[in-house]
């Protein structure tokens, strides 16, 4: 049982409270999803549950938080450890021991359990998570998904009544995320543990949860069952990513189609929309794809072998044209990053040839390539080092040999284009996540490259920031430039890319238009495509990928 | 990249009790500091080689030794330049520094530098073997048993844990800045330093964020819950282990008594000392060398007995 009475919390030094007048009650055994735009107070709320707030992060707190009969304000985090287990976002930063077994033992040792109890708990936790085979493996060798499972096991070993997970899947690939979420479901369903999950990819979890709480600007603005919350249009307005099927149904309703509910799963969607697709079909052709320019990237017989002997790319042949928006997809370690690092010369071919705008990458330095090819890495923090946003953006130009007025005018143009004018004299690392992403993007685009590469830019990114980023990319592409996006995010690809290249074990497995690649694929299909596949018998084209396209057919 | 870190290769050396390894390394360290005779120091270095072979860490050891080679070179050069002593002058600088006198390079100073480089090599070799064959967590347990404060020991262990993460971070950030046109090897020293800063600043800031998150995670798992912490893993001391431990103390006692007898001394200045080793000293030196080499048969013996 969790109870919060008029909880208000303000971080020390902040003028605006991070949480304001929160009143909540969560029953034992509930599965609660906490969502909302980033910076809204979700993580702060969760940290109040095990006393990290106010005992670890200081600040002003008023009101009352009670967990399992204990007053959190009076009991420090370590006393709450057996009541509330916390799993954090970055699996790397919550594991402290050298191997898995010792990791699980860590909390139990801190609580001074005798050795035989520790041995038993380790065994249980390993089995519950199905990771007994990882027992003696060094933690740093594990994949992200495996690390996150170890983190859950190490928390579970303390036998908590409540498990709080703060965006546990946002650093993981789809397979790892799937594994972790199904474990979370089992914790709640089979072990009866109260689960509080922060997550912004709703499509994976809404059918599992009992209740959704939306936190925005420090307040709980909505609280209730999944259907009631998601049917409320205001939730989408503040930037919560509504799953595509629900968006489709909501838009149909707005157009006057009578539907009395919203679907939480693809299956429910099929049942609900069968009649609509059978009777309401107007058109059977999705819009045409755009015309391509002349080739800008030519890759011939590319092989890459790393010094340790791993062959990461095997005979890759590709031709990418001006104005194309290409998504590069594939499992982890399938060679995606290795491939794109060849385009700006960070890696040179072991065998074969890579030419960008006619320049052979072996004959140019990375700095020379930077004029042609921009590369945005996943974490904007890795880009930022300068004292002000302005200097950060100017740095790239200085490296490339520009001087004086040219720099000033180009930097100004970027500040304008990315709405960064008001921050130009601020320290870039103190900005919010979305602003930092924009600074990183501006610092790369200021060189006016013809090609822009982005390596998993949307991982862990909330819906609103994702759409903002995509808007910038579309705009950049419309100027005749090429965008190459390395990603796992099927829905984003469905909406924005033209072409999908699927890599597997260092080879190009599929290369084609997004409709050919993404439709009717077993795992890769976007939600709406999985829905319409059932309606092909009514003449609905099987390569519809997004809610807007489906809507276009109907109205 | 060759890993400089512990990897369990399952050899007898890896399986040896941590306390025995610590006793061995303190033995090597004390002897290396006690003796000045370059022959003794060379013998000490050579005695570490069979362990490298037995632990199957040649590659890793060799790359650490390559780094130590540069360090040795530095020691020799600095000693030759700075030391003013010695009677065989090879080169006299044509200028005079007030108070210090006229700098000169002497044969004795160079050889003294080489002697010290051998000492350094022996110590580094021993520590390389230790880090490559001792699980950091076991080292931690051993240190706690020796009553070092848990928190300091934990910090050391955490630092080891995050070394691979840090190396990955450096790789990524370097790629980021190079993609933005940064050329690390271009320009003079000031420009190079500025270039490195664009990597160091994100690295340090990221590490600071990381440290906070790690602290949160540890706190959430009841870290710092009073002094009465238990330890799941234990370092068992078998009779053989105690025997091995005793053996290393014997070795140490032998070395110290030799040193007290004036053996193993050597002086480079003003002229090089002789190397004549008397019959008694020769005998004791052979015994010492033999004792040093005993580590290996003892390790094999331990495995035999453990298997029985």
Interface residues (C-beta under 8 A of the other chain):
Chain A: X47 X50 X52 X55 X56 X77 X78 X79 X81 X82 X84 X85 X86 X88 X90 X92 X93 X94 X95 X96 X97 X98 X99 X101 X102 X105 X106 X107 X108 X109 X110 X111 X112 X113 X114 X115 X118 X119 X122 X139 X140 X151 X154 X155 X158 X307 X308 X341 X344 X346 X365 X366 X367 X370 X371 X374 X375 X377 X379 X381 X382 X383 X384 X385 X395 X396 X399 X400 X429 X443 X444 X447
Chain B: X1 X6 X135 X136 X137 X157 X158 X160 X161 X164 X165 X169 X172 X173 X175 X176 X177 X178 X179 X180 X181 X182 X183 X197 X198 X199 X201 X202 X205 X206 X209 X210 X213 X214 X215 X216 X217 X218 X219 X220 X221 X222 X223 X224 X225 X226 X228 X229 X230 X231 X232 X233 X234
